[in-house]
Amino acid sequence: MKLLHLFGSPRPNGNTADISAEFCREAELRGAQIDTYHLNKLSYRGCQACFACKKSADRCVLQDDITPALDAMQEADVILLSSPVYYTDVTAQLKGFIDRTFAYFVPEYWKYEQKSRLKPGKHLVFLLVQGAVDESRFADIFPRYRDVFAWLGFEQIHLLRATGVYWPGQAAKHPEFLNDARRLAQEIFLAATTDT
């Protein structure tokens, strides 16, 4: 199985990195081929609303550093989106990537049951890490993106959430978050190897 990891944090060694690394390590132990993009290191634009992907092309026509990641999304079986919560949402780095996935909707997608150009059956793992302890804070983020990715054809959409981790290194003091990441990777990749 192929795992595509879109790492949305500008901190390469922060809490989001620690938890996502735990997921990826477990996935690799289960045979996953992992392709990671550190979005903060890339130069790319957000969606330009040019609608070329609905008229003359079946993919985003912008050519920049995010293009290979968008291409990899077609082949990946599992996509891991990892982000700290910044200003009540995912980081700008991850939001820019998500906006570019609009290219995978077919023209006039709202008319059709099959709205996506992506092959069905993919898993999406959404990792959100926040400093606020209260789980009701920012709980609206995941449902909004879950609906978009469900329209894109993702059949299994999973949430990993860590609350109350603000300063670098705090995730390591909360083994429950690391354990959740490991367990979910085991569940997804063990099920995949059992099915084949």
Secondary structure by P-SEA (a helix, b strand, c coil): cbbbbbccccccccaaaaaaaaaaaaaaaaccbbbbbccccccccccccccccccccccccccccaaaaaaaaaaccbbbbbbccccccccaaaaaaaaaccccccccccccccccccccbbbbbbbbbbcccccccccaaaaaaaaaaaaacccbbbbbbbccccccccccccaaaaaaaaaaaaaaaaaaaaac
